[in-house]
């Protein structure tokens, strides 16, 4: 159901096509890169599968194991969302289990004058699941 909603993405794309297919872009000023992967690449340090039911296998990830404290990985939407009164929702799944290098996952909105507004954050997922 969730993968058929307009604006959704399941990352079942080739290489860097996720930026066009999913309407997201890698921030060129951040410190390390987002990539598409599956459990065969992330191995013991990541999830065994993605959250998508059925044949979904790929997910967007950053490998923080070799990064320094304070480094940022950032993606942004390439689409503007219209203003709403409590009807706009952002839904995503994340996996941040048992890594000493895991920082804080934050979701911001950007208001019309460019100010980032923190909407949600998590410092760690305490369970080994999405």
BABA-530208 format. One record per atom (N, C-alpha, C, O): atom name; x, y, z. Coordinates in steps of 0.001 Angstrom, whole numbers. Atoms other than C-alpha are relative to their C-alpha. Last residue first. Layout:
N
TORVEX | CA | X | Y | Z
...
This chain:
130
TORVEX | N | 384 | -1266 | 618
TORVEX | CA | 12755 | -1082 | 10947
TORVEX | C | -1058 | 647 | 857
TORVEX | O | -1538 | 1733 | 531
TORVEX | N | 1041 | 71 | 1018
TORVEX | CA | 14142 | -3796 | 13225
TORVEX | C | -270 | 1381 | -561
TORVEX | O | 184 | 2379 | -1
TORVEX | N | -651 | 407 | 1230
TORVEX | CA | 16913 | -4590 | 15693
TORVEX | C | -1057 | -216 | -1083
TORVEX | O | -1251 | -1331 | -1567
TORVEX | N | 318 | 1347 | 430
TORVEX | CA | 15261 | -2682 | 18531
TORVEX | C | 655 | -267 | -1344
TORVEX | O | 842 | 657 | -2135
TORVEX | N | -381 | 987 | -1011
TORVEX | CA | 16533 | 304 | 20481
TORVEX | C | -300 | -1431 | -404
TORVEX | O | 73 | -2357 | 316
TORVEX | N | 1108 | 943 | 19
TORVEX | CA | 16485 | 2638 | 17494
TORVEX | C | 400 | -1135 | 931
TORVEX | O | 1393 | -1816 | 675
TORVEX | N | -276 | 1422 | 131
TORVEX | CA | 18881 | 5407 | 18376
TORVEX | C | -1287 | -800 | -45
TORVEX | O | -2253 | -488 | 650
TORVEX | N | -1420 | 245 | -186
TORVEX | CA | 19259 | 9174 | 18608
TORVEX | C | 348 | -1476 | -150
TORVEX | O | 1519 | -1823 | -308
TORVEX | N | -200 | 1236 | -751
TORVEX | CA | 15884 | 9975 | 17100
TORVEX | C | 1501 | -232 | 126
TORVEX | O | 2235 | -118 | -856
TORVEX | N | -1355 | 533 | -70
TORVEX | CA | 14649 | 13307 | 15792
TORVEX | C | 16 | -1288 | 807
TORVEX | O | -866 | -1539 | 1629
TORVEX | N | -105 | 1299 | -660
TORVEX | CA | 11451 | 15000 | 14621
TORVEX | C | 1462 | -394 | 74
TORVEX | O | 2249 | -9 | -791
TORVEX | N | 1324 | 585 | -182
TORVEX | CA | 10175 | 18321 | 13231
TORVEX | C | 47 | -1292 | 823
TORVEX | O | -908 | -1622 | 1526
TORVEX | N | -82 | 1399 | -400
TORVEX | CA | 13284 | 20512 | 13450
TORVEX | C | -1400 | -528 | 293
TORVEX | O | -2118 | 23 | 1127
TORVEX | N | 779 | 210 | -1211
TORVEX | CA | 12628 | 23770 | 11580
TORVEX | C | 26 | -1492 | 317
TORVEX | O | -448 | -2302 | -479
TORVEX | N | 267 | 1403 | -314
TORVEX | CA | 15239 | 24861 | 9033
TORVEX | C | -747 | -98 | 1320
TORVEX | O | -355 | 521 | 2309
TORVEX | N | -388 | 441 | -1338
TORVEX | CA | 14909 | 28550 | 8055
TORVEX | C | -373 | -1475 | 192
TORVEX | O | -1506 | -1874 | -77
TORVEX | N | -1198 | 832 | -17
TORVEX | CA | 14818 | 29199 | 4308
TORVEX | C | 453 | -491 | 1360
TORVEX | O | 1497 | -1137 | 1458
TORVEX | N | -1169 | -874 | 21
TORVEX | CA | 12390 | 32142 | 4186
TORVEX | C | 1314 | -770 | 133
TORVEX | O | 2381 | -169 | 260
TORVEX | N | -89 | -771 | 1237
TORVEX | CA | 9433 | 29942 | 3173
TORVEX | C | 1210 | 930 | -87
TORVEX | O | 1619 | 1288 | -1192
TORVEX | N | 1081 | -961 | 177
TORVEX | CA | 9992 | 27430 | 5962
TORVEX | C | 307 | 926 | -1169
TORVEX | O | 1410 | 892 | -1715
TORVEX | N | -600 | -1305 | 264
TORVEX | CA | 12278 | 24457 | 5601
TORVEX | C | -1133 | 968 | -267
TORVEX | O | -1928 | 771 | -1186
TORVEX | N | 689 | -679 | 1092
TORVEX | CA | 11067 | 21281 | 7209
TORVEX | C | 704 | 1340 | -159
TORVEX | O | 1308 | 1862 | 777
TORVEX | N | 286 | -1432 | -23
TORVEX | CA | 13489 | 19190 | 9197
TORVEX | C | -980 | 354 | -1107
TORVEX | O | -1047 | -326 | -2131
TORVEX | N | 844 | -394 | 1128
TORVEX | CA | 13818 | 15503 | 10002
TORVEX | C | -355 | 1469 | 192
TORVEX | O | -890 | 1870 | 1225
TORVEX | N | 883 | -1156 | -171
TORVEX | CA | 16688 | 14415 | 12237
TORVEX | C | -784 | 254 | -1274
TORVEX | O | -279 | 56 | -2380
TORVEX | N | 779 | -128 | 1219
TORVEX | CA | 18567 | 11136 | 12714
TORVEX | C | -1018 | 1112 | 232
TORVEX | O | -1803 | 1060 | 1178
TORVEX | N | 1407 | -342 | -172
TORVEX | CA | 21109 | 11500 | 15496
TORVEX | C | -628 | 129 | -1378
TORVEX | O | -77 | 791 | -2257
TORVEX | N | 266 | -1315 | -554
TORVEX | CA | 24517 | 9832 | 15548
TORVEX | C | -1480 | 202 | 226
TORVEX | O | -2146 | -656 | 805
TORVEX | N | 1268 | -601 | 383
TORVEX | CA | 25341 | 6193 | 15066
TORVEX | C | -190 | 1332 | 700
TORVEX | O | -5 | 1447 | 1912
TORVEX | N | -240 | -1153 | 858
TORVEX | CA | 29043 | 5392 | 15412
TORVEX | C | -1296 | 709 | -398
TORVEX | O | -1253 | 1718 | -1102
TORVEX | N | -609 | -1030 | -838
TORVEX | CA | 28603 | 3036 | 18389
TORVEX | C | 249 | 1276 | -793
TORVEX | O | 485 | 2329 | -202
TORVEX | N | -1246 | -527 | 560
TORVEX | CA | 26180 | 1028 | 16296
TORVEX | C | 539 | 1078 | 923
TORVEX | O | -191 | 1984 | 1326
TORVEX | N | -1249 | 518 | -573
TORVEX | CA | 23587 | -1196 | 17910
TORVEX | C | 1273 | 464 | -685
TORVEX | O | 2193 | -333 | -871
TORVEX | N | -188 | 864 | -1159
TORVEX | CA | 20517 | -472 | 15754
TORVEX | C | 1467 | -298 | 310
TORVEX | O | 2252 | -603 | -588
TORVEX | N | -1208 | -579 | -599
TORVEX | CA | 19896 | 2501 | 13513
TORVEX | C | 454 | -842 | 1183
TORVEX | O | 831 | -281 | 2211
TORVEX | N | -665 | 1063 | -761
TORVEX | CA | 17221 | 1259 | 11088
TORVEX | C | 1315 | 568 | 504
TORVEX | O | 2186 | 919 | -292
TORVEX | N | -1431 | -132 | -220
TORVEX | CA | 14760 | 3721 | 9568
TORVEX | C | 503 | -1148 | 864
TORVEX | O | -257 | -1779 | 1598
TORVEX | N | -482 | 1042 | -888
TORVEX | CA | 11312 | 3684 | 8012
TORVEX | C | 1497 | 190 | 153
TORVEX | O | 2175 | 590 | -794
TORVEX | N | -1214 | 683 | 419
TORVEX | CA | 9654 | 6691 | 6469
TORVEX | C | 366 | -1038 | 1050
TORVEX | O | -90 | -978 | 2191
TORVEX | N | -110 | 1340 | -575
TORVEX | CA | 6359 | 8558 | 6519
TORVEX | C | 1270 | -642 | -531
TORVEX | O | 1512 | -646 | -1738
TORVEX | N | -1212 | 595 | 533
TORVEX | CA | 6037 | 12295 | 6013
TORVEX | C | 140 | -1335 | 712
TORVEX | O | 181 | -1397 | 1941
TORVEX | N | -726 | 1004 | -771
TORVEX | CA | 2520 | 13542 | 6555
TORVEX | C | 1244 | -445 | -748
TORVEX | O | 1231 | -594 | -1970
TORVEX | N | -1190 | 466 | 710
TORVEX | CA | 667 | 16685 | 5453
TORVEX | C | 752 | -986 | 890
TORVEX | O | 988 | -708 | 2066
TORVEX | N | 345 | 1117 | 877
TORVEX | CA | -2870 | 17081 | 6822
TORVEX | C | 1201 | -547 | -772
TORVEX | O | 1065 | -1547 | -1477
TORVEX | N | 67 | 1298 | -649
TORVEX | CA | -2309 | 19234 | 9914
TORVEX | C | -335 | -1173 | -897
TORVEX | O | -709 | -2230 | -389
TORVEX | N | 358 | -107 | -1409
TORVEX | CA | -3143 | 22579 | 8346
TORVEX | C | -186 | -1400 | 568
TORVEX | O | -1314 | -1881 | 683
TORVEX | N | 1204 | 719 | -406
TORVEX | CA | -1369 | 22564 | 5019
TORVEX | C | -235 | 223 | 1482
TORVEX | O | 654 | 675 | 2204
TORVEX | N | 332 | -203 | -1408
TORVEX | CA | 1224 | 24528 | 3070
TORVEX | C | -1291 | -735 | 323
TORVEX | O | -2183 | -837 | -520
TORVEX | N | 849 | -1151 | -322
TORVEX | CA | 2047 | 23037 | -304
TORVEX | C | -263 | 90 | 1501
TORVEX | O | -255 | -919 | 2207
TORVEX | N | 1291 | 486 | -443
TORVEX | CA | 5006 | 20689 | -615
TORVEX | C | -855 | 1201 | 371
TORVEX | O | -364 | 2132 | 1009
TORVEX | N | 590 | -823 | -1040
TORVEX | CA | 7985 | 21744 | -2668
TORVEX | C | -1361 | -580 | 344
TORVEX | O | -2096 | -1028 | -537
TORVEX | N | 1350 | -504 | 237
TORVEX | CA | 9778 | 19017 | -4554
TORVEX | C | -423 | 888 | 1164
TORVEX | O | -50 | 653 | 2313
TORVEX | N | -124 | -942 | 1116
TORVEX | CA | 13496 | 18254 | -4759
TORVEX | C | -1353 | 609 | -334
TORVEX | O | -1473 | 1385 | -1282
TORVEX | N | 974 | 225 | 1064
TORVEX | CA | 13460 | 16653 | -1338
TORVEX | C | 228 | 1036 | -1087
TORVEX | O | 681 | 2149 | -819
TORVEX | N | 1122 | -930 | 9
TORVEX | CA | 16634 | 16858 | 687
TORVEX | C | -963 | -390 | -1111
TORVEX | O | -581 | -1049 | -2078
TORVEX | N | 740 | 28 | 1258
TORVEX | CA | 19324 | 14401 | 1681
TORVEX | C | -1158 | 966 | 127
TORVEX | O | -1668 | 1196 | 1223
TORVEX | N | 1278 | -694 | 140
TORVEX | CA | 21931 | 14955 | 4369
TORVEX | C | -570 | -210 | -1385
TORVEX | O | 134 | -92 | -2388
TORVEX | N | 482 | 550 | 1261
TORVEX | CA | 24878 | 13067 | 5806
TORVEX | C | -1404 | 567 | -163
TORVEX | O | -2236 | 434 | 734
TORVEX | N | 1412 | 36 | 358
TORVEX | CA | 26666 | 15048 | 8484
TORVEX | C | -201 | -714 | -1332
TORVEX | O | 620 | -613 | -2244
TORVEX | N | 237 | 67 | 1448
TORVEX | CA | 29992 | 14718 | 10284
TORVEX | C | -1487 | -146 | -278
TORVEX | O | -2232 | -702 | 529
TORVEX | N | 369 | -1300 | 545
TORVEX | CA | 29981 | 15830 | 13938
TORVEX | C | -194 | 12 | -1508
TORVEX | O | -741 | 973 | -2048
TORVEX | N | 1088 | -620 | -745
TORVEX | CA | 31878 | 12821 | 15277
TORVEX | C | -262 | 1392 | -562
TORVEX | O | 671 | 2164 | -780
TORVEX | N | -353 | -682 | -1233
TORVEX | CA | 34126 | 11442 | 12570
TORVEX | C | -1235 | 585 | 661
TORVEX | O | -2232 | 870 | -2
TORVEX | N | 168 | -1447 | -63
TORVEX | CA | 33175 | 8902 | 9928
TORVEX | C | 358 | 554 | 1363
TORVEX | O | 415 | -179 | 2351
TORVEX | N | -1317 | -640 | 148
TORVEX | CA | 34523 | 5411 | 9357
TORVEX | C | -68 | 1522 | 81
TORVEX | O | 901 | 2204 | -250
TORVEX | N | -1057 | 667 | -767
TORVEX | CA | 31578 | 3381 | 10708
TORVEX | C | 1364 | 672 | -124
TORVEX | O | 2189 | 532 | 779
TORVEX | N | -624 | -950 | -927
TORVEX | CA | 28927 | 5861 | 9525
TORVEX | C | 1209 | -582 | 725
TORVEX | O | 1795 | 93 | 1571
TORVEX | N | -873 | 796 | -842
TORVEX | CA | 27912 | 3911 | 6447
TORVEX | C | 762 | 962 | 895
TORVEX | O | 1673 | 1656 | 443
TORVEX | N | -1323 | -581 | -148
TORVEX | CA | 24984 | 5785 | 4968
TORVEX | C | 779 | -914 | 929
TORVEX | O | 232 | -1457 | 1888
TORVEX | N | -753 | 90 | -1248
TORVEX | CA | 21870 | 4068 | 3680
TORVEX | C | 1257 | 880 | -44
TORVEX | O | 1713 | 1300 | -1107
TORVEX | N | -952 | -1094 | 10
TORVEX | CA | 19024 | 4074 | 1165
TORVEX | C | 762 | -54 | 1326
TORVEX | O | 157 | -218 | 2385
TORVEX | N | 293 | -1111 | -897
TORVEX | CA | 17257 | 737 | 883
TORVEX | C | 1106 | 1039 | -127
TORVEX | O | 2203 | 737 | -598
TORVEX | N | -952 | -1103 | -100
TORVEX | CA | 17060 | -2183 | -1510
TORVEX | C | -475 | 1080 | 955
TORVEX | O | -1672 | 1246 | 1193
TORVEX | N | -1251 | 396 | -625
TORVEX | CA | 15343 | -5560 | -1195
TORVEX | C | 925 | 1177 | 279
TORVEX | O | 1795 | 1074 | 1144
TORVEX | N | -900 | -1117 | -271
TORVEX | CA | 11685 | -5160 | -2078
TORVEX | C | 1252 | -458 | 723
TORVEX | O | 1173 | -1215 | 1691
TORVEX | N | -1308 | 175 | 622
TORVEX | CA | 10157 | -8391 | -3405
TORVEX | C | 975 | 1142 | 255
TORVEX | O | 2074 | 1126 | -301
TORVEX | N | -125 | 574 | 1336
TORVEX | CA | 7155 | -8625 | -1113
TORVEX | C | 1432 | -81 | -457
TORVEX | O | 2296 | -575 | 268
TORVEX | N | 499 | 1372 | 150
TORVEX | CA | 6727 | -6241 | 1802
TORVEX | C | 216 | -509 | -1423
TORVEX | O | 300 | 282 | -2362
TORVEX | N | 1060 | 140 | 999
TORVEX | CA | 9017 | -3200 | 1939
TORVEX | C | -483 | -1441 | -85
TORVEX | O | 331 | -2352 | -239
TORVEX | N | 1308 | 73 | -655
TORVEX | CA | 10953 | -2821 | 5213
TORVEX | C | -1126 | -337 | -965
TORVEX | O | -2224 | -685 | -529
TORVEX | N | 639 | -1303 | -163
TORVEX | CA | 14367 | -3640 | 3741
TORVEX | C | -1384 | -189 | 617
TORVEX | O | -1784 | -1317 | 906
TORVEX | N | 915 | -245 | 1102
TORVEX | CA | 16250 | -6843 | 4460
TORVEX | C | -571 | 1403 | 149
TORVEX | O | -402 | 2032 | 1194
TORVEX | N | -57 | 1165 | 881
TORVEX | CA | 19017 | -8156 | 6712
TORVEX | C | -908 | 150 | -1217
TORVEX | O | -747 | -567 | -2205
TORVEX | N | 1167 | 892 | -25
TORVEX | CA | 19543 | -4771 | 8357
TORVEX | C | 149 | -1144 | -1005
TORVEX | O | 908 | -1046 | -1969
TORVEX | N | 1266 | -584 | 395
TORVEX | CA | 23014 | -3310 | 8704
TORVEX | C | -1135 | -995 | 64
TORVEX | O | -954 | -2131 | 501
TORVEX | N | 183 | -1326 | -589
TORVEX | CA | 26444 | -3846 | 10211
TORVEX | C | -1349 | 616 | -324
TORVEX | O | -1648 | 1711 | 152
TORVEX | N | 275 | 52 | -1433
TORVEX | CA | 26617 | -7613 | 9706
TORVEX | C | -309 | 1359 | 609
TORVEX | O | -841 | 1425 | 1717
TORVEX | N | -430 | 1143 | -804
TORVEX | CA | 26335 | -7472 | 5933
TORVEX | C | -409 | 64 | 1452
TORVEX | O | -1585 | 250 | 1765
TORVEX | N | -170 | -501 | -1362
TORVEX | CA | 25802 | -3968 | 4479
TORVEX | C | 374 | -1100 | 978
TORVEX | O | 915 | -806 | 2044
TORVEX | N | -1070 | -999 | -72
TORVEX | CA | 26444 | -5165 | 929
TORVEX | C | 242 | 441 | 1444
TORVEX | O | 1392 | 545 | 1872
TORVEX | N | -1242 | 648 | 422
TORVEX | CA | 24423 | -8410 | 925
TORVEX | C | 1180 | 959 | 111
TORVEX | O | 2303 | 521 | 362
TORVEX | N | -661 | 633 | -1136
TORVEX | CA | 21710 | -6678 | 2989
TORVEX | C | 1304 | -681 | -383
TORVEX | O | 2173 | -845 | 472
TORVEX | N | 831 | 1074 | -525
TORVEX | CA | 20819 | -4361 | 140
TORVEX | C | 796 | -697 | 1093
TORVEX | O | 1937 | -318 | 1360
TORVEX | N | -628 | 1272 | -283
TORVEX | CA | 22198 | -1056 | -1018
TORVEX | C | -1042 | -1043 | 339
TORVEX | O | -2245 | -781 | 334
TORVEX | N | 1000 | 1058 | 36
TORVEX | CA | 21430 | 2365 | -2387
TORVEX | C | 722 | -1307 | 251
TORVEX | O | 1793 | -1549 | -306
TORVEX | N | -62 | 981 | 1078
TORVEX | CA | 23894 | 5018 | -1317
TORVEX | C | -1191 | -940 | 79
TORVEX | O | -1839 | -1065 | 1118
TORVEX | N | 1067 | 995 | -67
TORVEX | CA | 23998 | 8179 | 785
TORVEX | C | 144 | -913 | -1209
TORVEX | O | 531 | -468 | -2290
TORVEX | N | 1034 | 224 | 999
TORVEX | CA | 27294 | 10012 | 839
TORVEX | C | -1015 | -1070 | 378
TORVEX | O | -720 | -2041 | 1075
TORVEX | N | -105 | 1307 | 647
TORVEX | CA | 29578 | 11621 | 3383
TORVEX | C | -1268 | -314 | -755
TORVEX | O | -2260 | 404 | -629
TORVEX | N | -1314 | 603 | -177
TORVEX | CA | 30395 | 15054 | 4801
TORVEX | C | 164 | -1401 | -590
TORVEX | O | 1286 | -1816 | -878
TORVEX | N | -133 | 884 | -1153
TORVEX | CA | 27507 | 17282 | 3688
TORVEX | C | 1329 | -742 | -47
TORVEX | O | 2128 | -524 | -957
TORVEX | N | -820 | -573 | -1063
TORVEX | CA | 27835 | 20289 | 1374
TORVEX | C | 140 | -921 | 1209
TORVEX | O | 790 | -551 | 2187
TORVEX | N | -1420 | -50 | 377
TORVEX | CA | 26686 | 18558 | -1829
TORVEX | C | 908 | 562 | 1096
TORVEX | O | 2130 | 454 | 995
TORVEX | N | -498 | -1341 | -296
TORVEX | CA | 23349 | 17578 | -201
TORVEX | C | 1494 | 53 | -323
TORVEX | O | 2271 | -699 | 267
TORVEX | N | -1103 | 19 | -950
TORVEX | CA | 22262 | 14379 | -1961
TORVEX | C | 463 | 1433 | 223
TORVEX | O | 705 | 2154 | -744
TORVEX | N | -1323 | -357 | 475
TORVEX | CA | 18954 | 14843 | -3741
TORVEX | C | 1004 | -55 | 1146
TORVEX | O | 675 | 255 | 2290
TORVEX | N | -914 | -373 | -1082
TORVEX | CA | 15513 | 13366 | -3430
TORVEX | C | 1337 | 389 | -596
TORVEX | O | 1650 | 29 | -1731
TORVEX | N | 159 | -1431 | -250
TORVEX | CA | 12592 | 13125 | -5869
TORVEX | C | 841 | 483 | 1171
TORVEX | O | 443 | 1395 | 1895
TORVEX | N | 593 | -262 | -1313
TORVEX | CA | 12464 | 9341 | -5568
TORVEX | C | -197 | 1482 | 306
TORVEX | O | -793 | 1825 | 1328
TORVEX | N | 1197 | 813 | -212
TORVEX | CA | 13028 | 8419 | -9201
TORVEX | C | -724 | 390 | 1287
TORVEX | O | -1954 | 441 | 1324
TORVEX | N | 1065 | -397 | 925
TORVEX | CA | 15446 | 11268 | -9892
TORVEX | C | -1299 | -723 | 304
TORVEX | O | -2359 | -101 | 380
TORVEX | N | 182 | -1443 | -123
TORVEX | CA | 17704 | 10895 | -6835
TORVEX | C | -1112 | 488 | -909
TORVEX | O | -1905 | 1335 | -501
TORVEX | N | 930 | -312 | -1078
TORVEX | CA | 17126 | 7151 | -6713
TORVEX | C | -228 | 1495 | 130
TORVEX | O | -1296 | 1921 | 570
TORVEX | N | 1294 | -426 | 539
TORVEX | CA | 18807 | 6828 | -10121
TORVEX | C | -998 | 380 | 1087
TORVEX | O | -2007 | 1018 | 786
TORVEX | N | 409 | -1289 | -554
TORVEX | CA | 22207 | 6726 | -8349
TORVEX | C | -1327 | 521 | -561
TORVEX | O | -1643 | 1697 | -380
TORVEX | N | -1047 | -945 | -369
TORVEX | CA | 22862 | 3012 | -8896
TORVEX | C | -558 | 1285 | 602
TORVEX | O | -1265 | 1243 | 1610
TORVEX | N | -1385 | 306 | 333
TORVEX | CA | 19789 | 1257 | -10297
TORVEX | C | 911 | 1146 | 442
TORVEX | O | 587 | 2316 | 241
TORVEX | N | -521 | -694 | 1166
TORVEX | CA | 16418 | 1598 | -8608
TORVEX | C | 1440 | -438 | -251
TORVEX | O | 2032 | -1140 | 570
TORVEX | N | -328 | 1104 | 905
TORVEX | CA | 14359 | -434 | -6131
TORVEX | C | 432 | 600 | -1339
TORVEX | O | -220 | 397 | -2364
TORVEX | N | -1427 | 64 | 313
TORVEX | CA | 14582 | 2492 | -3704
TORVEX | C | 398 | -1215 | -831
TORVEX | O | 1568 | -1598 | -842
TORVEX | N | -488 | 1197 | -676
TORVEX | CA | 11032 | 1967 | -2318
TORVEX | C | 1466 | -286 | -324
TORVEX | O | 1999 | -1308 | 110
TORVEX | N | -1126 | 610 | 699
TORVEX | CA | 9813 | 5470 | -3065
TORVEX | C | 448 | -1224 | 774
TORVEX | O | 536 | -1186 | 2001
TORVEX | N | -726 | 1038 | -722
TORVEX | CA | 6611 | 7292 | -2184
TORVEX | C | 1143 | -554 | -840
TORVEX | O | 1171 | -385 | -2058
TORVEX | N | -1093 | -548 | -796
TORVEX | CA | 5545 | 10634 | -3629
TORVEX | C | 793 | -1050 | 757
TORVEX | O | 1811 | -731 | 1370
TORVEX | N | -821 | -1001 | 707
TORVEX | CA | 2179 | 9381 | -4862
TORVEX | C | 1043 | 619 | 932
TORVEX | O | 738 | 1004 | 2060
TORVEX | N | 470 | -1359 | -278
TORVEX | CA | 1081 | 6388 | -2734
TORVEX | C | 880 | 984 | -766
TORVEX | O | 2102 | 838 | -768
TORVEX | N | 782 | -466 | 1142
TORVEX | CA | 1888 | 3019 | -4359
TORVEX | C | -574 | 1409 | 206
TORVEX | O | -1235 | 1937 | -689
TORVEX | N | -857 | -245 | 1149
TORVEX | CA | 4769 | 2099 | -2028
TORVEX | C | -767 | 464 | -1226
TORVEX | O | -147 | 837 | -2222
TORVEX | N | -771 | -1229 | -139
TORVEX | CA | 2609 | 2574 | 1051
TORVEX | C | 865 | 298 | -1220
TORVEX | O | 1132 | 1464 | -1510
TORVEX | N | 818 | -1203 | 0
TORVEX | CA | 0 | 0 | 0
TORVEX | C | 861 | 1266 | 0
TORVEX | O | 643 | 2161 | -816
